[in-house]
Amino acid sequence: MIIDFQMVFILFSSLFAILNPFGVIPPFLSLTSGYSESEKVKIIQKSMVAAFLILLVSGLLGKYIIAFFGVSIPAIRITGGVLVFIVALEIITGNSTKQKALKSNLPEQCYEVEDISVVPLTIPLYAGPGAISTMIALTAQSSSYIHLMYLTMALIMCIVISYIILRFSKDLEKKLGKVGFNVLTKLMGLMLMAIAVQMLLDGIGGFIGLENSANIIFNNT
């Protein structure tokens, strides 16, 4: 079997933009400021495993969930597009959930290693509603096992790269500086907004019966 690396890269780009591990770095460094390196590594490992399981289950069961509630695929696309657009807008304007976490007084239990790993680090800072809805949208249309395999490969790539980014987040922030880090985050937001608009256009096109030739993310493989 020949792997369609272009499709894997497209799926990876979509997921990586919505997950945006760079945006997790500031709250992560703030939440773990009093932890040793070994404790930080354990937190990252548990968070990435939790994120992988949450997103994988969302993708695998998403089609059955929307079928149970009688929701159409175009509706999922539009809903996902709206959520992703809101996330992208918050990233660009500097008012995202990730940044709010730095300004808010987090509950005392969040300073437990186990609690930080899943809440708030994984949900909602990393694998939030936008990421979950994107996974559902990416798997809702295609019944091909090859497509699911490509999506799983893309998800694994995102998790591995996110782990590396968080593992060396302190060094990365120092090298990029505040200005470089902000520019990178804004670029991720712009890319994410473009993906959101495409999802909205595909959803609207699905409702009115139009085929969008530009849409290659959701095509069956």
C-alpha positions as CSV (number, residue, x, y, z in Angstrom):
1,M,0.0,0.0,0.0
2,I,1.3,3.4,-1.0
3,I,0.9,6.1,1.7
4,D,-0.5,9.4,0.5
5,F,1.9,11.7,2.4
6,Q,0.1,14.8,1.0
7,M,-3.1,13.7,2.7
8,V,-1.3,12.9,5.9
9,F,0.4,16.3,5.9
10,I,-2.9,18.1,5.2
11,L,-4.6,16.4,8.1
12,F,-1.5,17.0,10.3
13,S,-1.6,20.7,9.4
14,S,-5.3,21.0,10.3
15,L,-4.8,19.3,13.7
16,F,-1.6,21.0,14.6
17,A,-3.0,24.4,13.9
18,I,-6.1,23.8,16.2
19,L,-4.0,22.1,18.9
20,N,-1.4,24.9,18.8
21,P,1.1,23.6,21.3
22,F,3.0,26.9,21.2
23,G,0.0,28.5,22.8
24,V,0.2,26.0,25.7
25,I,3.8,27.0,26.6
26,P,3.0,30.1,28.7
27,P,0.4,28.5,31.0
28,F,2.4,25.3,31.2
29,L,5.5,27.2,32.4
30,S,3.4,29.2,34.8
31,L,1.6,26.1,36.2
32,T,4.8,24.1,36.6
33,S,7.1,26.8,37.8
34,G,7.6,25.0,41.2
35,Y,8.2,21.5,39.8
36,S,11.3,19.6,39.2
37,E,12.3,18.5,35.6
38,S,11.2,14.9,36.3
39,E,7.8,16.1,37.5
40,K,7.4,18.3,34.4
41,V,8.2,15.3,32.1
42,K,5.6,13.2,33.9
43,I,3.0,15.9,33.5
44,I,3.8,16.3,29.8
45,Q,3.7,12.5,29.2
46,K,0.3,12.1,31.0
47,S,-1.1,15.1,29.2
48,M,-0.1,13.9,25.7
49,V,-1.5,10.4,26.4
50,A,-4.8,11.9,27.6
51,A,-5.0,14.2,24.6
52,F,-4.3,11.3,22.2
53,L,-7.0,9.1,23.7
54,I,-9.6,11.9,23.9
55,L,-9.1,13.0,20.3
56,L,-8.9,9.4,18.9
57,V,-12.1,8.4,20.7
58,S,-13.7,11.6,19.5
59,G,-12.7,10.8,15.9
60,L,-13.7,7.1,16.0
61,L,-17.1,7.6,17.8
62,G,-17.9,11.0,16.3
63,K,-19.8,9.6,13.3
64,Y,-22.0,7.4,15.5
65,I,-22.6,10.2,18.0
66,I,-23.9,12.6,15.2
67,A,-25.9,9.7,13.7
68,F,-27.6,9.1,17.1
69,F,-28.6,12.7,17.5
70,G,-29.6,13.0,13.8
71,V,-27.1,15.7,13.0
72,S,-26.0,16.1,9.4
73,I,-22.4,16.2,8.3
74,P,-22.7,19.8,6.9
75,A,-24.0,20.9,10.3
76,I,-21.0,19.4,12.0
77,R,-18.7,21.2,9.5
78,I,-20.4,24.5,10.1
79,T,-20.4,24.0,13.9
80,G,-16.7,23.0,13.8
81,G,-15.9,25.9,11.6
82,V,-17.6,28.4,13.9
83,L,-15.7,27.0,17.0
84,V,-12.4,26.9,15.2
85,F,-13.0,30.5,13.9
86,I,-13.6,31.7,17.5
87,V,-10.5,30.0,18.8
88,A,-8.4,31.5,15.9
89,L,-9.9,34.9,16.6
90,E,-9.0,34.7,20.3
91,I,-5.4,33.6,19.4
92,I,-5.0,36.5,17.0
93,T,-6.5,39.1,19.4
94,G,-4.5,37.7,22.3
95,N,-7.6,36.8,24.3
96,S,-7.4,33.0,24.1
97,T,-8.2,30.5,26.9
98,K,-4.5,29.7,27.1
99,Q,-3.6,33.3,27.8
100,K,-6.5,33.7,30.3
101,A,-5.1,30.9,32.3
102,L,-2.1,33.0,33.1
103,K,-4.2,35.9,34.4
104,S,-6.8,33.9,36.4
105,N,-6.4,32.5,39.8
106,L,-6.5,28.8,39.3
107,P,-8.0,26.6,42.0
108,E,-5.6,25.2,44.5
109,Q,-6.2,21.6,43.3
110,C,-4.8,22.5,39.9
111,Y,-1.3,22.5,41.5
112,E,-1.4,18.8,42.0
113,V,0.6,16.9,39.4
114,E,-2.2,14.6,38.4
115,D,-4.8,17.4,38.1
116,I,-2.6,19.6,36.0
117,S,-1.9,16.8,33.5
118,V,-5.5,16.5,32.4
119,V,-7.2,19.6,33.7
120,P,-6.5,22.3,32.8
121,L,-3.4,21.4,30.6
122,T,-5.1,18.8,28.3
123,I,-8.7,20.1,28.6
124,P,-9.3,22.9,27.7
125,L,-5.8,24.3,27.1
126,Y,-4.6,21.7,24.5
127,A,-7.4,19.4,23.4
128,G,-10.4,21.8,23.7
129,P,-13.8,21.8,22.0
130,G,-12.3,23.2,18.8
131,A,-9.9,20.3,18.5
132,I,-12.6,17.7,19.4
133,S,-15.0,19.1,16.9
134,T,-12.3,19.2,14.2
135,M,-11.6,15.5,14.8
136,I,-15.3,14.7,14.5
137,A,-15.5,16.7,11.3
138,L,-12.4,15.1,9.8
139,T,-13.8,11.6,10.3
140,A,-17.6,12.3,9.8
141,Q,-17.7,12.0,6.0
142,S,-15.3,9.3,5.2
143,S,-16.0,5.6,5.9
144,S,-12.6,4.6,4.5
145,Y,-10.2,2.8,6.9
146,I,-7.3,4.3,5.0
147,H,-8.6,7.8,5.8
148,L,-8.8,6.9,9.5
149,M,-5.3,5.5,9.3
150,Y,-4.0,8.7,7.8
151,L,-5.8,10.7,10.5
152,T,-4.3,8.6,13.2
153,M,-0.9,9.0,11.7
154,A,-1.4,12.8,11.6
155,L,-2.6,12.8,15.2
156,I,0.4,10.8,16.4
157,M,2.7,13.3,14.6
158,C,0.9,16.2,16.4
159,I,1.3,14.5,19.8
160,V,5.0,13.7,19.3
161,I,5.9,17.1,18.1
162,S,3.8,18.7,20.8
163,Y,5.6,16.6,23.4
164,I,9.0,17.8,22.1
165,I,7.8,21.4,22.1
166,L,6.6,21.3,25.7
167,R,9.6,19.3,26.8
168,F,11.9,22.0,25.6
169,S,9.5,24.9,26.1
170,K,11.7,26.9,28.4
171,D,14.6,26.9,26.0
172,L,12.3,27.6,23.0
173,E,10.8,30.6,24.7
174,K,14.2,32.0,25.6
175,K,15.5,31.6,22.0
176,L,12.5,33.0,20.3
177,G,11.9,35.8,22.8
178,K,8.6,37.3,23.5
179,V,8.3,39.1,20.2
180,G,9.2,36.0,18.1
181,F,6.9,33.8,20.2
182,N,4.0,36.2,19.7
183,V,4.6,36.4,16.0
184,L,4.6,32.6,15.7
185,T,1.4,32.3,17.7
186,K,-0.3,34.9,15.5
187,L,0.7,33.0,12.4
188,M,-0.8,29.8,13.8
189,G,-4.0,31.8,14.5
190,L,-4.1,33.1,10.9
191,M,-3.7,29.6,9.5
192,L,-6.3,28.3,11.8
193,M,-8.8,31.0,10.7
194,A,-8.3,30.0,7.1
195,I,-9.1,26.4,8.0
196,A,-12.2,27.6,9.8
197,V,-13.5,29.5,6.8
198,Q,-12.9,26.5,4.6
199,M,-14.9,24.3,7.0
200,L,-17.7,26.9,7.0
201,L,-17.8,27.1,3.2
202,D,-17.8,23.3,2.9
203,G,-20.7,23.0,5.3
204,I,-22.7,25.7,3.5
205,G,-21.9,24.0,0.2
206,G,-23.1,20.7,1.6
207,F,-26.4,22.2,2.6
208,I,-27.1,23.7,-0.8
209,G,-25.7,20.8,-2.7
210,L,-22.5,22.3,-4.1
211,E,-19.3,20.4,-4.5
212,N,-16.2,22.3,-3.4
213,S,-13.3,21.3,-5.6
214,A,-10.9,23.2,-3.3
215,N,-11.8,21.0,-0.3
216,I,-9.2,18.2,-0.1
217,I,-9.2,17.8,3.6
218,F,-12.5,16.0,3.8
219,N,-12.4,14.1,0.6
220,N,-12.6,10.3,0.8
221,T,-9.3,8.5,0.2
